[in-house]
Amino acid sequence: MPAGGSRTVALPARIDYLKTLRALSNLRPGAEIPYEAELNIIVNRPYLGEIVVPLVKSGELVLPELPGVDLPSVLGAVESE
């Protein structure tokens, strides 16, 4: 990565989906879920050694609500064809 530049870097991550589903089972659409992610990036600099760059990100995720479907209007559209 060039100095002063930027680049998207894909990092592997492990997610235990079963634990995640269990934790989210009591939540309803529209619920706000706080999160915090911590990551240490280790950069190996030639002749100078490693430097650790800590990153912390926190915020809230909102569970999306499912769109509603009005069955009578759908059936009416089918019948008029």
Biopython code that builds the backbone (N, CA, C, O; Angstrom):
import numpy as np
from Bio.PDB.StructureBuilder import StructureBuilder

atoms = [
    (1, "MET", "N", (0.853, -1.151, 0.000)),
    (1, "MET", "CA", (0.000, 0.000, 0.000)),
    (1, "MET", "C", (0.911, 1.229, 0.000)),
    (1, "MET", "O", (1.794, 1.344, 0.849)),
    (2, "PRO", "N", (0.706, 2.120, -0.921)),
    (2, "PRO", "CA", (1.575, 3.295, -0.983)),
    (2, "PRO", "C", (1.329, 4.250, 0.189)),
    (2, "PRO", "O", (0.226, 4.310, 0.730)),
    (3, "ALA", "N", (2.364, 4.991, 0.569)),
    (3, "ALA", "CA", (2.231, 5.971, 1.649)),
    (3, "ALA", "C", (1.167, 6.993, 1.282)),
    (3, "ALA", "O", (1.150, 7.512, 0.165)),
    (4, "GLY", "N", (0.287, 7.277, 2.219)),
    (4, "GLY", "CA", (-0.785, 8.248, 1.974)),
    (4, "GLY", "C", (-1.911, 7.692, 1.126)),
    (4, "GLY", "O", (-2.878, 8.398, 0.841)),
    (5, "GLY", "N", (-1.798, 6.436, 0.718)),
    (5, "GLY", "CA", (-2.818, 5.833, -0.130)),
    (5, "GLY", "C", (-3.848, 5.070, 0.679)),
    (5, "GLY", "O", (-3.782, 5.006, 1.907)),
    (6, "SER", "N", (-4.783, 4.505, -0.023)),
    (6, "SER", "CA", (-5.787, 3.676, 0.640)),
    (6, "SER", "C", (-6.086, 2.475, -0.233)),
    (6, "SER", "O", (-5.898, 2.498, -1.449)),
    (7, "ARG", "N", (-6.552, 1.437, 0.412)),
    (7, "ARG", "CA", (-6.872, 0.209, -0.308)),
    (7, "ARG", "C", (-7.827, -0.601, 0.558)),
    (7, "ARG", "O", (-7.711, -0.609, 1.783)),
    (8, "THR", "N", (-8.761, -1.274, -0.079)),
    (8, "THR", "CA", (-9.649, -2.181, 0.634)),
    (8, "THR", "C", (-8.936, -3.507, 0.794)),
    (8, "THR", "O", (-8.404, -4.063, -0.167)),
    (9, "VAL", "N", (-8.931, -4.007, 2.018)),
    (9, "VAL", "CA", (-8.264, -5.266, 2.317)),
    (9, "VAL", "C", (-9.295, -6.222, 2.889)),
    (9, "VAL", "O", (-9.949, -5.913, 3.886)),
    (10, "ALA", "N", (-9.442, -7.377, 2.266)),
    (10, "ALA", "CA", (-10.366, -8.398, 2.767)),
    (10, "ALA", "C", (-9.665, -9.194, 3.859)),
    (10, "ALA", "O", (-8.548, -9.676, 3.676)),
    (11, "LEU", "N", (-10.338, -9.323, 4.995)),
    (11, "LEU", "CA", (-9.785, -10.076, 6.112)),
    (11, "LEU", "C", (-10.712, -11.240, 6.438)),
    (11, "LEU", "O", (-11.932, -11.079, 6.426)),
    (12, "PRO", "N", (-10.154, -12.403, 6.726)),
    (12, "PRO", "CA", (-11.019, -13.522, 7.110)),
    (12, "PRO", "C", (-11.625, -13.277, 8.487)),
    (12, "PRO", "O", (-10.994, -12.679, 9.359)),
    (13, "ALA", "N", (-12.832, -13.736, 8.668)),
    (13, "ALA", "CA", (-13.503, -13.596, 9.965)),
    (13, "ALA", "C", (-14.296, -14.862, 10.228)),
    (13, "ALA", "O", (-14.846, -15.470, 9.309)),
    (14, "ARG", "N", (-14.349, -15.249, 11.486)),
    (14, "ARG", "CA", (-15.152, -16.402, 11.881)),
    (14, "ARG", "C", (-16.395, -15.900, 12.598)),
    (14, "ARG", "O", (-16.316, -15.090, 13.522)),
    (15, "ILE", "N", (-17.529, -16.390, 12.160)),
    (15, "ILE", "CA", (-18.800, -16.020, 12.776)),
    (15, "ILE", "C", (-19.525, -17.301, 13.141)),
    (15, "ILE", "O", (-19.733, -18.168, 12.292)),
    (16, "ASP", "N", (-19.907, -17.419, 14.393)),
    (16, "ASP", "CA", (-20.680, -18.564, 14.842)),
    (16, "ASP", "C", (-22.149, -18.222, 14.618)),
    (16, "ASP", "O", (-22.777, -17.574, 15.456)),
    (17, "TYR", "N", (-22.692, -18.659, 13.486)),
    (17, "TYR", "CA", (-24.056, -18.284, 13.113)),
    (17, "TYR", "C", (-25.100, -18.834, 14.085)),
    (17, "TYR", "O", (-26.115, -18.183, 14.333)),
    (18, "LEU", "N", (-24.864, -20.007, 14.630)),
    (18, "LEU", "CA", (-25.822, -20.574, 15.580)),
    (18, "LEU", "C", (-25.917, -19.702, 16.832)),
    (18, "LEU", "O", (-27.017, -19.413, 17.303)),
    (19, "LYS", "N", (-24.775, -19.283, 17.372)),
    (19, "LYS", "CA", (-24.786, -18.381, 18.529)),
    (19, "LYS", "C", (-25.434, -17.045, 18.171)),
    (19, "LYS", "O", (-26.174, -16.471, 18.970)),
    (20, "THR", "N", (-25.153, -16.565, 16.980)),
    (20, "THR", "CA", (-25.719, -15.297, 16.545)),
    (20, "THR", "C", (-27.235, -15.391, 16.440)),
    (20, "THR", "O", (-27.942, -14.495, 16.900)),
    (21, "LEU", "N", (-27.743, -16.459, 15.842)),
    (21, "LEU", "CA", (-29.194, -16.632, 15.723)),
    (21, "LEU", "C", (-29.853, -16.759, 17.089)),
    (21, "LEU", "O", (-30.933, -16.214, 17.315)),
    (22, "ARG", "N", (-29.203, -17.480, 17.998)),
    (22, "ARG", "CA", (-29.754, -17.600, 19.355)),
    (22, "ARG", "C", (-29.805, -16.238, 20.044)),
    (22, "ARG", "O", (-30.782, -15.914, 20.720)),
    (23, "ALA", "N", (-28.760, -15.452, 19.872)),
    (23, "ALA", "CA", (-28.710, -14.132, 20.514)),
    (23, "ALA", "C", (-29.750, -13.186, 19.922)),
    (23, "ALA", "O", (-30.272, -12.316, 20.619)),
    (24, "LEU", "N", (-30.047, -13.356, 18.641)),
    (24, "LEU", "CA", (-30.988, -12.456, 17.967)),
    (24, "LEU", "C", (-32.427, -12.951, 18.010)),
    (24, "LEU", "O", (-33.331, -12.248, 17.558)),
    (25, "SER", "N", (-32.660, -14.152, 18.546)),
    (25, "SER", "CA", (-33.996, -14.746, 18.481)),
    (25, "SER", "C", (-35.061, -13.932, 19.219)),
    (25, "SER", "O", (-36.233, -13.974, 18.844)),
    (26, "ASN", "N", (-34.677, -13.201, 20.251)),
    (26, "ASN", "CA", (-35.645, -12.413, 21.010)),
    (26, "ASN", "C", (-35.823, -10.996, 20.474)),
    (26, "ASN", "O", (-36.652, -10.241, 20.981)),
    (27, "LEU", "N", (-35.060, -10.639, 19.468)),
    (27, "LEU", "CA", (-35.145, -9.287, 18.920)),
    (27, "LEU", "C", (-36.205, -9.213, 17.833)),
    (27, "LEU", "O", (-36.464, -10.190, 17.131)),
    (28, "ARG", "N", (-36.796, -8.075, 17.710)),
    (28, "ARG", "CA", (-37.846, -7.844, 16.712)),
    (28, "ARG", "C", (-37.361, -6.855, 15.664)),
    (28, "ARG", "O", (-36.452, -6.070, 15.933)),
    (29, "PRO", "N", (-37.955, -6.882, 14.470)),
    (29, "PRO", "CA", (-37.583, -5.896, 13.442)),
    (29, "PRO", "C", (-37.682, -4.474, 13.992)),
    (29, "PRO", "O", (-38.625, -4.128, 14.704)),
    (30, "GLY", "N", (-36.699, -3.672, 13.647)),
    (30, "GLY", "CA", (-36.638, -2.300, 14.128)),
    (30, "GLY", "C", (-35.813, -2.163, 15.397)),
    (30, "GLY", "O", (-35.526, -1.047, 15.828)),
    (31, "ALA", "N", (-35.423, -3.293, 16.009)),
    (31, "ALA", "CA", (-34.631, -3.245, 17.241)),
    (31, "ALA", "C", (-33.229, -2.716, 16.934)),
    (31, "ALA", "O", (-32.662, -3.003, 15.880)),
    (32, "GLU", "N", (-32.687, -1.948, 17.860)),
    (32, "GLU", "CA", (-31.334, -1.422, 17.732)),
    (32, "GLU", "C", (-30.386, -2.306, 18.535)),
    (32, "GLU", "O", (-30.614, -2.563, 19.717)),
    (33, "ILE", "N", (-29.333, -2.764, 17.888)),
    (33, "ILE", "CA", (-28.372, -3.668, 18.512)),
    (33, "ILE", "C", (-27.034, -2.946, 18.613)),
    (33, "ILE", "O", (-26.421, -2.641, 17.590)),
    (34, "PRO", "N", (-26.569, -2.667, 19.832)),
    (34, "PRO", "CA", (-25.252, -2.035, 19.964)),
    (34, "PRO", "C", (-24.149, -3.047, 19.653)),
    (34, "PRO", "O", (-24.290, -4.238, 19.927)),
    (35, "TYR", "N", (-23.045, -2.554, 19.074)),
    (35, "TYR", "CA", (-21.913, -3.433, 18.795)),
    (35, "TYR", "C", (-20.613, -2.682, 19.034)),
    (35, "TYR", "O", (-20.567, -1.452, 19.025)),
    (36, "GLU", "N", (-19.567, -3.456, 19.247)),
    (36, "GLU", "CA", (-18.228, -2.900, 19.341)),
    (36, "GLU", "C", (-17.271, -3.915, 18.734)),
    (36, "GLU", "O", (-17.321, -5.100, 19.060)),
    (37, "ALA", "N", (-16.413, -3.451, 17.864)),
    (37, "ALA", "CA", (-15.419, -4.316, 17.229)),
    (37, "ALA", "C", (-14.032, -3.764, 17.535)),
    (37, "ALA", "O", (-13.785, -2.564, 17.405)),
    (38, "GLU", "N", (-13.140, -4.645, 17.937)),
    (38, "GLU", "CA", (-11.757, -4.265, 18.221)),
    (38, "GLU", "C", (-10.838, -5.082, 17.319)),
    (38, "GLU", "O", (-11.023, -6.288, 17.157)),
    (39, "LEU", "N", (-9.851, -4.419, 16.739)),
    (39, "LEU", "CA", (-8.946, -5.070, 15.803)),
    (39, "LEU", "C", (-7.558, -4.479, 15.979)),
    (39, "LEU", "O", (-7.408, -3.262, 16.087)),
    (40, "ASN", "N", (-6.564, -5.315, 16.008)),
    (40, "ASN", "CA", (-5.166, -4.860, 16.022)),
    (40, "ASN", "C", (-4.532, -5.235, 14.703)),
    (40, "ASN", "O", (-4.533, -6.404, 14.317)),
    (41, "ILE", "N", (-3.994, -4.259, 14.014)),
    (41, "ILE", "CA", (-3.274, -4.509, 12.765)),
    (41, "ILE", "C", (-1.788, -4.417, 13.077)),
    (41, "ILE", "O", (-1.322, -3.432, 13.649)),
    (42, "ILE", "N", (-1.058, -5.443, 12.700)),
    (42, "ILE", "CA", (0.387, -5.463, 12.937)),
    (42, "ILE", "C", (1.087, -5.220, 11.603)),
    (42, "ILE", "O", (0.907, -5.972, 10.645)),
    (43, "VAL", "N", (1.883, -4.163, 11.560)),
    (43, "VAL", "CA", (2.621, -3.796, 10.354)),
    (43, "VAL", "C", (4.090, -4.085, 10.611)),
    (43, "VAL", "O", (4.670, -3.595, 11.580)),
    (44, "ASN", "N", (4.685, -4.882, 9.739)),
    (44, "ASN", "CA", (6.093, -5.220, 9.865)),
    (44, "ASN", "C", (6.891, -4.251, 9.001)),
    (44, "ASN", "O", (6.821, -4.297, 7.773)),
    (45, "ARG", "N", (7.647, -3.377, 9.650)),
    (45, "ARG", "CA", (8.445, -2.378, 8.934)),
    (45, "ARG", "C", (9.879, -2.881, 8.811)),
    (45, "ARG", "O", (10.491, -3.257, 9.811)),
    (46, "PRO", "N", (10.418, -2.889, 7.595)),
    (46, "PRO", "CA", (11.804, -3.344, 7.426)),
    (46, "PRO", "C", (12.763, -2.519, 8.290)),
    (46, "PRO", "O", (12.675, -1.292, 8.330)),
    (47, "TYR", "N", (13.644, -3.181, 8.956)),
    (47, "TYR", "CA", (14.691, -2.605, 9.805)),
    (47, "TYR", "C", (14.148, -1.962, 11.094)),
    (47, "TYR", "O", (14.922, -1.724, 12.021)),
    (48, "LEU", "N", (12.874, -1.683, 11.174)),
    (48, "LEU", "CA", (12.324, -1.013, 12.351)),
    (48, "LEU", "C", (11.464, -1.935, 13.199)),
    (48, "LEU", "O", (11.164, -1.615, 14.349)),
    (49, "GLY", "N", (11.071, -3.052, 12.660)),
    (49, "GLY", "CA", (10.260, -4.004, 13.405)),
    (49, "GLY", "C", (8.768, -3.772, 13.237)),
    (49, "GLY", "O", (8.315, -3.062, 12.339)),
    (50, "GLU", "N", (8.027, -4.398, 14.132)),
    (50, "GLU", "CA", (6.568, -4.357, 14.038)),
    (50, "GLU", "C", (5.996, -3.152, 14.772)),
    (50, "GLU", "O", (6.542, -2.695, 15.776)),
    (51, "ILE", "N", (4.897, -2.658, 14.253)),
    (51, "ILE", "CA", (4.123, -1.629, 14.922)),
    (51, "ILE", "C", (2.676, -2.124, 14.961)),
    (51, "ILE", "O", (2.162, -2.655, 13.977)),
    (52, "VAL", "N", (2.039, -1.944, 16.101)),
    (52, "VAL", "CA", (0.657, -2.382, 16.267)),
    (52, "VAL", "C", (-0.258, -1.161, 16.145)),
    (52, "VAL", "O", (-0.070, -0.153, 16.827)),
    (53, "VAL", "N", (-1.240, -1.275, 15.269)),
    (53, "VAL", "CA", (-2.211, -0.202, 15.073)),
    (53, "VAL", "C", (-3.564, -0.704, 15.573)),
    (53, "VAL", "O", (-4.196, -1.533, 14.919)),
    (54, "PRO", "N", (-4.011, -0.207, 16.727)),
    (54, "PRO", "CA", (-5.308, -0.657, 17.253)),
    (54, "PRO", "C", (-6.460, 0.112, 16.592)),
    (54, "PRO", "O", (-6.384, 1.325, 16.399)),
    (55, "LEU", "N", (-7.507, -0.609, 16.256)),
    (55, "LEU", "CA", (-8.705, 0.008, 15.679)),
    (55, "LEU", "C", (-9.906, -0.414, 16.518)),
    (55, "LEU", "O", (-10.039, -1.582, 16.881)),
    (56, "VAL", "N", (-10.771, 0.537, 16.821)),
    (56, "VAL", "CA", (-11.999, 0.248, 17.564)),
    (56, "VAL", "C", (-13.145, 0.949, 16.842)),
    (56, "VAL", "O", (-13.050, 2.128, 16.501)),
    (57, "LYS", "N", (-14.212, 0.218, 16.618)),
    (57, "LYS", "CA", (-15.401, 0.779, 15.973)),
    (57, "LYS", "C", (-16.611, 0.334, 16.775)),
    (57, "LYS", "O", (-16.732, -0.840, 17.123)),
    (58, "SER", "N", (-17.495, 1.256, 17.067)),
    (58, "SER", "CA", (-18.716, 0.888, 17.776)),
    (58, "SER", "C", (-19.877, 1.660, 17.175)),
    (58, "SER", "O", (-19.689, 2.679, 16.511)),
    (59, "GLY", "N", (-21.048, 1.173, 17.410)),
    (59, "GLY", "CA", (-22.243, 1.818, 16.875)),
    (59, "GLY", "C", (-23.459, 0.966, 17.160)),
    (59, "GLY", "O", (-23.460, 0.142, 18.074)),
    (60, "GLU", "N", (-24.487, 1.174, 16.371)),
    (60, "GLU", "CA", (-25.713, 0.396, 16.509)),
    (60, "GLU", "C", (-26.165, -0.093, 15.146)),
    (60, "GLU", "O", (-26.106, 0.636, 14.155)),
    (61, "LEU", "N", (-26.613, -1.326, 15.112)),
    (61, "LEU", "CA", (-27.224, -1.897, 13.916)),
    (61, "LEU", "C", (-28.722, -1.952, 14.161)),
    (61, "LEU", "O", (-29.168, -2.300, 15.254)),
    (62, "VAL", "N", (-29.487, -1.610, 13.153)),
    (62, "VAL", "CA", (-30.944, -1.682, 13.270)),
    (62, "VAL", "C", (-31.417, -2.860, 12.437)),
    (62, "VAL", "O", (-31.123, -2.945, 11.245)),
    (63, "LEU", "N", (-32.155, -3.773, 13.072)),
    (63, "LEU", "CA", (-32.701, -4.910, 12.323)),
    (63, "LEU", "C", (-33.749, -4.384, 11.351)),
    (63, "LEU", "O", (-34.685, -3.700, 11.767)),
    (64, "PRO", "N", (-33.608, -4.688, 10.078)),
    (64, "PRO", "CA", (-34.582, -4.175, 9.107)),
    (64, "PRO", "C", (-35.950, -4.803, 9.303)),
    (64, "PRO", "O", (-36.079, -5.950, 9.730)),
    (65, "GLU", "N", (-36.951, -4.027, 8.982)),
    (65, "GLU", "CA", (-38.318, -4.532, 9.041)),
    (65, "GLU", "C", (-38.663, -5.125, 7.680)),
    (65, "GLU", "O", (-38.262, -4.595, 6.643)),
    (66, "LEU", "N", (-39.400, -6.216, 7.688)),
    (66, "LEU", "CA", (-39.806, -6.847, 6.441)),
    (66, "LEU", "C", (-40.906, -6.008, 5.793)),
    (66, "LEU", "O", (-41.783, -5.489, 6.483)),
    (67, "PRO", "N", (-40.857, -5.877, 4.484)),
    (67, "PRO", "CA", (-41.904, -5.094, 3.826)),
    (67, "PRO", "C", (-43.247, -5.805, 3.945)),
    (67, "PRO", "O", (-43.317, -7.033, 3.892)),
    (68, "GLY", "N", (-44.290, -5.039, 4.101)),
    (68, "GLY", "CA", (-45.631, -5.615, 4.190)),
    (68, "GLY", "C", (-46.200, -5.900, 2.809)),
    (68, "GLY", "O", (-45.868, -5.221, 1.838)),
    (69, "VAL", "N", (-47.041, -6.889, 2.730)),
    (69, "VAL", "CA", (-47.709, -7.226, 1.473)),
    (69, "VAL", "C", (-49.201, -7.169, 1.728)),
    (69, "VAL", "O", (-49.714, -7.803, 2.650)),
    (70, "ASP", "N", (-49.890, -6.401, 0.897)),
    (70, "ASP", "CA", (-51.336, -6.269, 1.015)),
    (70, "ASP", "C", (-51.966, -7.302, 0.088)),
    (70, "ASP", "O", (-52.078, -7.075, -1.116)),
    (71, "LEU", "N", (-52.376, -8.434, 0.649)),
    (71, "LEU", "CA", (-52.881, -9.550, -0.137)),
    (71, "LEU", "C", (-54.104, -9.189, -0.970)),
    (71, "LEU", "O", (-54.158, -9.592, -2.132)),
    (72, "PRO", "N", (-55.094, -8.453, -0.455)),
    (72, "PRO", "CA", (-56.233, -8.105, -1.297)),
    (72, "PRO", "C", (-55.844, -7.306, -2.543)),
    (72, "PRO", "O", (-56.423, -7.517, -3.608)),
    (73, "SER", "N", (-54.879, -6.396, -2.430)),
    (73, "SER", "CA", (-54.479, -5.618, -3.602)),
    (73, "SER", "C", (-53.722, -6.489, -4.609)),
    (73, "SER", "O", (-53.823, -6.269, -5.815)),
    (74, "VAL", "N", (-52.967, -7.474, -4.122)),
    (74, "VAL", "CA", (-52.257, -8.383, -5.019)),
    (74, "VAL", "C", (-53.273, -9.251, -5.753)),
    (74, "VAL", "O", (-53.165, -9.438, -6.965)),
    (75, "LEU", "N", (-54.261, -9.783, -5.029)),
    (75, "LEU", "CA", (-55.277, -10.619, -5.644)),
    (75, "LEU", "C", (-56.127, -9.820, -6.634)),
    (75, "LEU", "O", (-56.510, -10.334, -7.685)),
    (76, "GLY", "N", (-56.417, -8.573, -6.299)),
    (76, "GLY", "CA", (-57.181, -7.713, -7.208)),
    (76, "GLY", "C", (-56.437, -7.465, -8.499)),
    (76, "GLY", "O", (-57.057, -7.416, -9.561)),
    (77, "ALA", "N", (-55.112, -7.305, -8.441)),
    (77, "ALA", "CA", (-54.308, -7.081, -9.633)),
    (77, "ALA", "C", (-54.299, -8.329, -10.506)),
    (77, "ALA", "O", (-54.308, -8.222, -11.732)),
    (78, "VAL", "N", (-54.281, -9.510, -9.893)),
    (78, "VAL", "CA", (-54.279, -10.764, -10.649)),
    (78, "VAL", "C", (-55.630, -10.976, -11.333)),
    (78, "VAL", "O", (-55.678, -11.422, -12.480)),
    (79, "GLU", "N", (-56.728, -10.661, -10.640)),
    (79, "GLU", "CA", (-58.061, -10.870, -11.193)),
    (79, "GLU", "C", (-58.343, -9.918, -12.362)),
    (79, "GLU", "O", (-59.089, -10.273, -13.275)),
    (80, "SER", "N", (-57.763, -8.724, -12.344)),
    (80, "SER", "CA", (-58.059, -7.759, -13.402)),
    (80, "SER", "C", (-57.295, -8.050, -14.687)),
    (80, "SER", "O", (-57.564, -7.417, -15.708)),
    (81, "GLU", "N", (-56.355, -8.985, -14.669)),
    (81, "GLU", "CA", (-55.584, -9.305, -15.882)),
    (81, "GLU", "C", (-56.329, -10.171, -16.831)),
    (81, "GLU", "O", (-55.805, -10.519, -17.890)),
]
sb = StructureBuilder()
sb.init_structure("model")
sb.init_model(0)
sb.init_chain("A")
sb.init_seg("    ")
for serial, (resi, resn, name, xyz) in enumerate(atoms, 1):
    if name == "N":
        sb.init_residue(resn, " ", resi, " ")
    sb.init_atom(name, np.array(xyz, "f"), 0.0, 1.0, " ", f" {name:<3s}", serial, name[0])
structure = sb.get_structure()
